[in-house]
Amino acid sequence: MWGHSALSFEIIYPNGQKTRSVRAKLIWDKNFPSTVTIAPHGFYVFNVTFNTDPKEGDVWQNSPRSKESYDHGVSCRVRAIYSIESSKQATEAKAWTGTVNSPVRSYIIWP
C-alpha cells in the first residue's frame, strides 16, 4: 500500500456511528514508492476534500460529504490514520513503514 491508499480517516458521528473513509481504488499502470523527508517534530500536509464526484478528482468512499447536511454541515469527530506496509520496495527506498494516528478532533464538514 502506497501513498494513495495509505491515508484514511475514522469518522465518528454524533449518533455514535463509526465509519472509515478511504480513497476509492484506482487502476495504476505504474506504482512505486516515493518519499518525502520530514524533519523531527515536523509535518507534511495532505489536501483532503472528501470528494464524492469523480469529475472533481480523487473520490473518497464513506465520505462525510455524502451525508445530508441540511445546510449546516456534518458534525463529526475525525482521526487521521496513515499506514505504510513493509515491503521489498519500501526497504530498497529506505522508506518509513508503520502506522501513525492523529488525535481525534471535532469538525463540521461542509458539502
C-alpha positions in Angstrom: 0.0 0.0 0.0 1.5 3.3 -1.1 0.6 7.0 -0.6 -2.7 7.0 -2.5 -4.2 4.3 -0.3 -2.2 4.9 2.9 -4.3 7.8 4.3 -7.7 7.0 5.7 -10.0 8.6 8.3 -12.1 7.2 11.1 -15.3 9.2 11.2 -17.5 9.2 14.4 -20.9 10.8 14.0 -22.9 12.3 16.9 -25.2 9.2 17.0 -22.1 7.0 17.7 -21.9 5.6 14.2 -18.2 4.9 13.2 -17.0 4.5 9.6 -13.7 4.5 7.8 -13.3 6.9 4.9 -10.8 5.8 2.2 -9.9 6.8 -1.3 -11.6 4.8 -4.0 -9.2 2.3 -5.6 -7.6 3.2 -8.9 -6.1 1.1 -11.6 -2.4 2.0 -11.9 -0.2 1.5 -15.0 2.8 2.3 -12.7 3.0 2.1 -9.0 6.2 2.8 -7.0 7.1 4.3 -3.7 8.2 7.9 -3.4 9.5 9.6 -0.2 9.3 13.0 1.4 11.8 13.9 4.1 10.1 15.3 7.3 12.3 16.9 10.0 12.0 15.7 13.5 8.7 17.1 15.0 7.9 18.4 11.5 4.8 17.7 9.4 3.5 17.2 5.9 0.1 18.4 4.8 -2.2 16.5 2.6 -5.1 18.3 0.9 -8.2 16.3 1.6 -11.6 17.3 0.3 -13.6 14.1 1.0 -14.8 14.5 -2.7 -17.6 12.2 -3.9 -17.6 13.3 -7.6 -15.1 11.5 -9.9 -15.2 14.6 -12.2 -13.6 16.6 -9.4 -10.6 14.4 -8.6 -10.0 11.6 -6.0 -13.1 10.0 -4.7 -13.5 9.2 -1.0 -15.7 6.2 0.0 -17.8 6.7 3.1 -17.2 10.4 2.8 -18.9 12.7 5.4 -19.8 14.9 2.4 -22.2 12.1 1.3 -24.3 12.7 4.5 -27.3 15.0 4.3 -26.2 18.3 5.9 -29.4 20.4 5.8 -27.3 23.5 5.1 -25.4 23.4 8.4 -22.6 21.0 7.7 -22.0 17.5 9.1 -20.7 17.3 12.7 -18.3 14.6 13.3 -15.1 13.6 15.1 -12.2 12.6 12.9 -9.0 10.6 13.4 -6.5 10.5 10.5 -4.7 7.2 10.0 -1.6 6.9 7.8 -0.2 3.4 7.3 2.5 2.1 5.0 3.1 -1.6 4.9 6.6 -3.0 4.9 7.7 -4.4 1.5 10.8 -5.1 -0.5 10.3 -1.8 -2.4 9.9 0.2 0.8 13.1 -1.4 2.2 15.0 -0.6 -1.0 13.8 3.0 -1.0 14.6 3.3 2.7 11.0 4.5 3.3 9.4 4.6 6.7 6.8 1.9 7.3 4.3 1.6 10.0 1.1 3.3 11.2 0.6 6.7 12.8 -2.8 8.1 14.1 -3.8 11.7 14.8 -5.7 12.6 17.9 -9.5 12.6 17.5 -10.8 16.1 16.8 -14.2 17.6 16.2 -15.1 19.1 12.9 -18.0 20.3 10.8 -17.7 19.2 7.2 -19.5 21.4 4.7 -20.9 20.0 1.4 
